[in-house]
Structure formats: C-alpha cells, structure tokens
Amino acid sequence: MMTIYGVVGYPVEHSLSPVMHNAAFKALDMDCAYHKFEVKGEHLKDAILGARYLGFGGLNVTIPHKEAALRIMEPDRTALEIGAANTLDFKQMRAFNTDAAGAIDALRDGGVELENKGVLVLGAGGAARAVVYGLVKEGATVTIANRTTAKAADLAAYMRSFGSVFGTSLDSLGEKVRAVDIVINTTPIGMGWEDKPLVTRDMLDRSQAVFDLVYRPVETPLLREARAAGAKTIDGISMLARQGAKSFEIWTGVKPPVDVMERSARDAL
C-alpha cells in the first residue's frame, strides 16, 4: 500500500519538495508519493491531524507554519532549541528541524570547515535561527548582522547559550566581511534579479566562502560577486536537497540519494 508524504505551507505552489522526494522514491523503487498542500494558519492543526488520520507517513512544514508546528506535535531537542520544526513524523509522533543539519551538510559537502572559523550571518529571521544554531554547534564563532540591530542582538543573546554568537548592525559591512572566513545570506535579498547584494566583490577574497540560502535564482547577485572575487560559493539548492534528505531519512529510515534529489531540484528550476 502506497505511503503518502507531503508539505504544508501558505503559499506552497512553488515548492520543489515534491520533485525532490518523488525523484528519491523512484530511484529507490519505494511505493511512496509526495504532494504539496496549501494550508492557512487557522487550518494547520486540522490538516496535520487529518493527514495522520488518513495514514500519511509524515509531513514537511514550511513558511509560515514552522513555529506553530511545535505546538501541535512534541518537538525533539533540536527543534525545541531552534524554536521551529519543518518535519513531522507520524510513526514517532515527533516534530524535527532538519534545516540546521541541511545547512551544515551543504557547507561540509562544499568543502568548508567550520570549527574555530568566523562566520558572518546576514539576517536574523527564522532561517537565520536554524543556521546560527547549526554553526555554533559545530564550533564556529558567529556574528549576526541585521538591518534592525536589536533583532540581531536578541537572536545572538538567545543563541549564546549554545556557543559564541554576537549581534551587530549592517554598518561598516565591508570591515565585518573581511574579518570572517564565511559569509551566509539568510535574507530574501537576491530573489529579485535586480537586487543589489549587501556584500560585493571588493569586500571578499579567494580565502573565503559565501553561502546564499536563496535558490530562485540559483545564481544570485551575491554568488556572482563572490565568484568574481574568487571565493568558494555554495547555493541554496545544496541546502534544500540536504534538509530534504534528512526529512526523508527520519520518515523512512533509508538514506536517500542526495545527488538525485539535488539534480531533480536544479532541473525543475
């Protein structure tokens, strides 16, 4: 009997998760399917409980429901400490967060070491929470730079219980970029083709790595600037595939072919 999985969010029409997961199910010859479901906040609990009642294996939860998911299903320690869940498993009846692990795996697979490295994270929203958590757990020293300095300071204060984290403004950004080994963009800047990146090639050099969580377009203005400076680059599809692979493994107990998931997502774009 086929097992159904899916993603719930609002909006969810552009999600690449169905393409990735269905490609992995096909590659492994598993009798499973993955679909997307547009669900508004007021219907989230009913949708999750309904999916469980119908025999779904599990769900991914995306924007804007990641925080609310914690109140519907018991979170594991990582999801609880990050304050958001993106994966619900109906066998274990637990909520998980695979965003942090997906980001770390993307960096590792991109040849970037993290222990004792300095990292500048641009943005202090939900995506930043998971990324910063993953980084400090790996022994990196993290500086969070945000347009609203108080928001960066608040996130840094919370994350400081897990490692070395500081909050700052976007002022004198060039100096802050030059002082670190890795720059990570967690803001939506770059989704618009005309967006001017916060970090430009004159701030970077070939000893650094730049990771942009934005994946539409895959080649963001920030990554173009980084490449022009000779820096190592990692794009958002790399993280998307790896967080998806972690969800897949939680649900099925099987390690999926990450390369198949990543390639299917790139082809879909």
N, C-alpha and C positions, 0 to 999 in steps of 0.2 A: 504494500500500500504506500502510495506516494506521501512523503512528508513535505509540508509547506512551511516556508520561512518568508519573511518579508521585512520591509522598512516602513515605519510610520513617521510622518512629519507633515509640516504645512508651511510652504508648498513642498511637494516631493516629486513633481513631474520630471525634473532634470536629473534625478538621482542616477548614478552609474552603478549602484549596488546590485540591481537585478542582473545587469550584463556580466559583472564580475563573478557573482555567486553561481549563476546558471552556467557560465563557462567552466567553473571548477567542478560543479556537479556532473557536467557532461564528460569532462576529462577523466573523472574518477568512476564514471558509469554508475552514479548513485541515483536512486529513484526519488529525487527531490526537486522542488521548484521554488523559486524566489520571486516575489511580486512586490510592487510598491502600493501603499495605501495612504491617500491624503486624509489626514485626521486633524481636526481642530482641537484646541486645548480642552474645551469642555467635554469632548467625547473621548479623550485619551484613555481614561481608566476603563470605560466600557469596551473600547476597541481592543485593549490588551487582554482583558478578561475574556472577551468574546473569542479572540484568536486562540487563547489557551483552551477554552471550552470546545472549540472546533477541531482541536487536535494538532494545531501548529506546533512545530518543534521549537520555535523561538522567533524573536523579532530584533531588528535594529531600530533604534530610536534616534531621530535626527532633529535638527532645529525646527521648532523652538522647544522641544519636549524633553531635552536631556536631564534637566534638573527635576522636572516633575516626575520622571520615571523612578527616581529614588524613593518617592513617597508611595509608589504602587507596588513595588517588589523589593524584597530585602537586598540591599547592596553588599557586595564584597568589600573588603577593606580599601582597595584602590579606588573604587567608585565613590565610596563614602568620603575618603580623604580629598579626592578631587572635587566632589560635590556635584557630580554629573555621571549619568550612565548612558551608554549607547548600545548596549547589548543585553537582551533579556533571554534567559534560558528557562524554558518551561519544565524541563526534567528536574533541574535543581531548584527551580523557583527562586532564582537569584538574578540580581542586576549587576552588570560588569561594565567597566570602562576599558575599551581597547585603544582609545585614541593616544594615550601616553605611550603605550608599547609600540603602536604603529609608527609614531614619530621617531622613537629611539631606533627601531629597526630600520627605518628609512635612512637615518643618519649613518648607522653602522654599515648597512649594505652599500652606502655611498662612499665608504672608506673614511669616515670621520670618527675620530676618537673623542671621547667626552670627559673622561676622568681628568680632573685638575685643569680643565680648559675653561676659558672665559667665554660666556655666551651672552649676546645681546638679543633679547626678545622684543620685537616691536608689537605693541598691543597688549591689552590687559583684560580681554573678554574671555568668553567660555573656552575658545580654542587655546588661548594662552595658558589657562589654568592647567589643562592636561599636559601641555608641552613642558611648562616650567616644572611641574611635578615629576615628570619623567626625567628631565635633565638633572635635577638636584639628587634624585635617587641614584643617578649614575656618577655622582661626584663632581659635577660641573658647578662653577660659580656663575650665577645668573643675574643679569641686570635687566629689569623690565622697563622699557621706555614707552610712555603713552602720552597722547595729547593732553589728557586730563591727568596731571601728575598725582593727584590724590588717589585716583583709581589704581595707578601703578604702585603707589605706596601701600595701599590696602592689601593688594594681592601679594606683594612682597612680604608684608608683615605676617600674613596667613601662612605662606609657603616657607617662612623662615624656620618653622618647627621641623621641617624636613631636610633643610640644608642651607647653603649660603645664597641668599637672594636679596637684591636691592631694588628699589624703585626710583625712577628718575623721569625727567621731562624729555621732550624731543629737542630741547635747546642744545646747541653745540653738538649736533648729532655726529658730525664728522669725527670729532675727537673720541666720542664714545665707540664708534665703529672701529677706529684704528686701534683701540685699546683691547679688543677681543679677538678670539680665534674664529668664532662662528657667529653669524647673524641669521636670525629666524624671523620671518614675517608671518604674524598670525592675524593681521588686519585684512579687510577686504580690498585694500588698495592693490590694483593690478587686474581686477576683474574687468575694468573698463580699458579698452585698448589705448585710450588717450591718457590714462592715469600716469602722473609723474611719480616715479618711485621716491620714497623717502631717502633711500640710500643710493648714491650714484658712484660711478666707476672711480672717480678721483678719491673716494674715501676708502677704497678697497685695494688689496694686493693679492698676489698669487698664493700667499701662505694661508689665506683664509677660506672658509666655506660659507656658502649662502644657501639657505633652505627657505623656499616660499610655499606656504600651505595652499595658496590659491592654485587651482588647476584648470580654470577656464579664464583665459587661455593657459595652455601648458607652459608656453614660453612667455612668462610675464615680463613687463618692463624691468623689474628688479633683477630677474635672472639674466636678461640681456646685458644689463650694466655689469653684473658680476662676471659674466663670461668675458666681456670686453676687458676687464681688469685681470683676467687670468685666474680668478678664484674658482674653487670647486663649487659645482652647483647641484642642488637636489630639488626636484619639483614636487608639486602637491599630489600627483598621481602615485608617486612612490609611497607616500604615507597612506593614501586612500586604500591602495591594494593591501598594504600590510596590516592596517587596522581591520580591514575586512577579513583577512586570512585568520586573524586572532579570533574574531567572532565565529567564523566557520569551524575552527578547532574546538571552541567552547561547546558549540551545539552538537557536533558530530563525533568528537574525539579523534578526528582524522586531520593530519596536516595537509592543507590543500596546496596545489601547485601555484605558488605566488606569482611566478612568471606568466602563467596562463591568465591569472586574474588581472595582472598589471597590463598585459598586452591587450586584453579584451577592452579594458577601460580606455586605453590610448586609441584603439581602433574606433571606439564609439564616439570619440571626440573628433 
